[in-house]
Each structure stands twice: as C-alpha cells, then as structure tokens.
Amino acid sequence: MKWTVQDRFGNTVYFTEERWRHILESRPELEPLLDQFLDTLRTGRRQQDSLVPNEYRYFKRFDEMLPENNHLVVVVVFKTRLNEQGNYVPNNFVLTGWAQYIHSKR
C-alpha cells in the first residue's frame, strides 16, 4: 500500500506502508497520526537539508500532541527515475518521520 499526496509547491510525494511501519517500529505512539503525517506533507512548511540537498524536512504543528511534542517532521527525498518510455519523472518519497517539540520563534 502507498499514499500519494501533492505538497503545497506542486510536488507529488509518495509514502509507502513499509516506511510507515519503519516509523512505527521506534515510535509506536505515532500510529494514530497517519492522517496528520499526510497533512504535514500536503500543507506543512519545508526546509532543505544543508548537507543533503535533495532531502527536505516538512514540519507542521499539531497541538493535540502537547505537552511532549507539538510538531510532526517528515523527511522527503527528491529524486527522479526513468519511466517505461525512457523519460525522467519525479520519484519523491518519504524516508522517515517523527514528532518533536519545536519552540516558537516569536
């Protein structure tokens, strides 16, 4: 199974069940938050990794996770692949994700 979403910049990103299980192996408390992970991809802010330029971290605040955490973070790898016609097409996928507390910069 896989979920495919479009981020607010128009990029298509897919999230496989295998990656979801990977996240839940070390963070089982996140299991009820699948919809919030997908929403983070659709509407969250993103920041490019300074060391791996084709990786982006998507962030979105969810107050229902307080007091321990207030954001979900999803790491997406941006790549391309060759399709059946020999053309390069986007192949953007979720690598991992977690919850964390991020202090507001106000």
C-alpha positions in Angstrom: 0.0 0.0 0.0 1.1 3.6 -0.6 -0.3 7.0 -0.2 0.4 9.7 -2.8 0.0 13.4 -2.0 0.8 16.7 -3.5 2.7 19.3 -1.4 1.8 23.0 -1.5 4.6 23.5 -4.0 3.0 21.1 -6.5 5.4 18.2 -5.9 4.0 14.7 -5.8 5.3 12.7 -2.9 4.6 9.1 -2.0 4.6 7.4 1.4 4.7 3.6 1.5 3.3 1.3 4.1 6.9 0.0 4.5 8.1 3.4 5.5 5.1 3.9 7.8 6.0 0.6 9.6 9.6 1.8 9.8 8.5 4.9 11.6 6.2 3.0 14.0 9.0 0.5 14.9 10.7 3.1 17.0 7.7 5.4 17.6 4.6 3.3 18.1 2.8 6.1 19.8 2.5 7.8 16.4 0.2 5.1 15.0 -3.0 7.2 15.3 -1.3 10.1 13.5 -1.2 8.8 9.9 -3.6 11.5 8.6 -1.6 14.2 10.3 1.6 12.9 8.6 -0.1 13.1 5.3 -1.4 16.6 6.1 2.2 17.6 7.0 3.2 16.6 3.5 0.3 18.5 1.9 0.4 21.7 3.8 3.5 21.9 6.1 6.4 24.2 5.9 9.6 22.6 4.5 13.3 23.2 4.8 16.1 21.9 2.6 18.8 19.8 4.3 22.1 21.7 4.2 24.2 18.6 3.7 21.9 16.5 1.5 20.3 19.0 -0.9 17.8 16.6 -2.3 16.3 16.0 1.2 13.6 18.2 2.7 12.1 18.2 6.2 8.4 19.0 6.3 7.1 20.5 9.5 3.6 21.1 10.8 2.2 22.0 14.2 -0.4 19.8 15.9 -1.3 21.0 19.4 -3.1 17.7 20.2 0.3 16.1 20.8 1.2 18.5 23.6 2.8 18.6 26.1 5.6 16.3 24.9 5.5 17.3 21.2 3.9 19.9 19.1 5.1 19.2 15.5 5.4 16.3 13.1 8.5 16.2 11.0 8.6 14.2 7.7 11.8 13.7 5.7 11.3 13.5 1.9 13.9 12.5 -0.6 13.5 14.2 -4.0 14.8 12.0 -6.9 14.0 11.1 -10.5 13.6 7.7 -12.2 13.3 6.5 -15.8 9.8 5.6 -16.8 8.8 2.9 -19.4 9.3 5.5 -22.2 12.8 6.3 -21.1 11.9 9.8 -19.7 12.9 11.1 -16.3 10.0 11.5 -14.0 9.8 12.6 -10.3 10.3 9.9 -7.7 9.8 11.8 -4.4 9.3 9.6 -1.4 9.1 9.7 2.4 12.2 8.4 4.1 11.2 8.8 7.8 9.4 11.0 10.3 8.9 11.7 14.0 7.3 14.0 16.5 9.2 16.7 18.3 8.7 19.9 20.4 9.7 23.0 18.4 9.8 26.3 20.3 8.1 29.2 18.5 10.5 32.0 17.3 8.1 34.7 18.5 
